[in-house]
Amino acid sequence: MSTEIKGRVAILYPDDREARKNATPDNNRLAPMFRALVDVGLQAEPVVYHDDFSEEVRQQPRAVDAMLVWMIHLLDKEAKRLGVPRQSIIKIWLAERLEKLSA
């Protein structure tokens, strides 16, 4: 197992507020994925999503280098809300992240 952190990855998945409050890389159904990412030198963090706290969730991934989204419909929902294609949402997120990295 690698000990050098090469980057931070968020894994987004659906659940309720209680699961969000108690989320760790080890206490969810994606725990094997979290361990695999750690094994290749990535720090992985859970991002638990629900419509009831979507704005709170929307801010969290901005602090990571990459995001694995297990529910593509979340991107589609935000794209529909803004009236843009899904790809635009992804590009906006990437542009914000690159801007932050270059600051």
C-alpha positions as CSV (number, residue, x, y, z in Angstrom):
1,M,0.0,0.0,0.0
2,S,1.2,3.5,-0.9
3,T,1.6,6.1,1.9
4,E,2.1,9.1,-0.4
5,I,-1.1,11.0,-1.1
6,K,-1.3,11.7,-4.8
7,G,-4.6,13.4,-4.8
8,R,-8.1,13.7,-3.2
9,V,-11.1,12.0,-4.6
10,A,-14.7,12.3,-3.6
11,I,-17.2,9.5,-4.1
12,L,-20.7,10.7,-4.3
13,Y,-23.6,8.3,-3.5
14,P,-27.2,8.7,-2.3
15,D,-28.4,8.3,1.3
16,D,-30.0,10.3,4.1
17,R,-28.8,13.0,6.5
18,E,-27.9,10.5,9.2
19,A,-25.7,8.6,6.8
20,R,-24.1,11.9,5.7
21,K,-23.4,12.9,9.3
22,N,-21.7,9.6,10.1
23,A,-20.1,8.9,6.7
24,T,-16.6,7.5,6.6
25,P,-14.8,5.6,3.9
26,D,-15.3,2.4,5.9
27,N,-19.0,2.4,6.8
28,N,-20.8,2.2,3.5
29,R,-21.4,-0.2,0.6
30,L,-18.6,1.4,-1.4
31,A,-15.9,0.7,1.2
32,P,-14.0,-1.6,-1.1
33,M,-13.8,1.2,-3.7
34,F,-12.4,3.6,-1.0
35,R,-9.8,1.0,0.0
36,A,-8.8,0.5,-3.6
37,L,-8.3,4.2,-4.1
38,V,-6.2,4.5,-0.9
39,D,-4.1,1.5,-2.1
40,V,-3.1,3.6,-5.2
41,G,-2.2,6.7,-3.2
42,L,-5.5,8.6,-3.3
43,Q,-7.3,10.1,-0.3
44,A,-10.9,9.2,-0.8
45,E,-13.8,10.8,1.0
46,P,-17.5,10.1,1.0
47,V,-20.0,12.7,-0.3
48,V,-23.5,11.6,0.7
49,Y,-26.3,13.1,-1.4
50,H,-30.0,13.7,-1.0
51,D,-32.3,16.3,-2.5
52,D,-33.1,17.6,1.0
53,F,-29.5,18.9,1.5
54,S,-28.3,19.3,-2.1
55,E,-26.8,22.8,-1.7
56,E,-24.7,21.5,1.2
57,V,-23.5,18.6,-0.9
58,R,-22.8,20.9,-3.9
59,Q,-20.1,22.8,-2.0
60,Q,-18.3,19.7,-0.7
61,P,-16.7,18.3,-3.9
62,R,-15.0,21.6,-4.6
63,A,-12.3,20.7,-2.1
64,V,-11.1,17.6,-4.0
65,D,-9.1,16.9,-7.2
66,A,-11.7,14.5,-8.7
67,M,-15.2,13.2,-8.1
68,L,-16.6,9.8,-8.8
69,V,-20.3,10.2,-9.4
70,W,-22.4,7.1,-8.9
71,M,-25.6,8.8,-9.8
72,I,-25.5,10.5,-13.2
73,H,-29.0,11.7,-12.8
74,L,-27.8,14.2,-10.2
75,L,-25.8,15.9,-12.9
76,D,-28.7,15.7,-15.2
77,K,-31.0,17.3,-12.6
78,E,-28.6,20.2,-12.0
79,A,-28.2,20.7,-15.7
80,K,-32.0,20.8,-16.2
81,R,-32.3,23.3,-13.4
82,L,-29.8,25.6,-15.0
83,G,-31.0,24.9,-18.6
84,V,-27.6,23.6,-19.8
85,P,-26.2,20.2,-21.0
86,R,-24.7,17.8,-18.4
87,Q,-21.3,18.3,-20.0
88,S,-21.5,22.0,-19.0
89,I,-22.0,21.1,-15.4
90,I,-18.8,19.0,-15.5
91,K,-16.9,21.7,-17.3
92,I,-17.9,24.3,-14.8
93,W,-16.8,22.1,-11.9
94,L,-13.5,21.4,-13.7
95,A,-12.9,25.1,-14.5
96,E,-13.6,26.1,-10.8
97,R,-11.2,23.4,-9.6
98,L,-8.4,24.5,-12.1
99,E,-8.9,28.1,-11.2
100,K,-8.5,27.2,-7.5
101,L,-5.4,25.2,-8.2
102,S,-3.8,28.1,-10.1
103,A,-4.5,30.7,-7.5
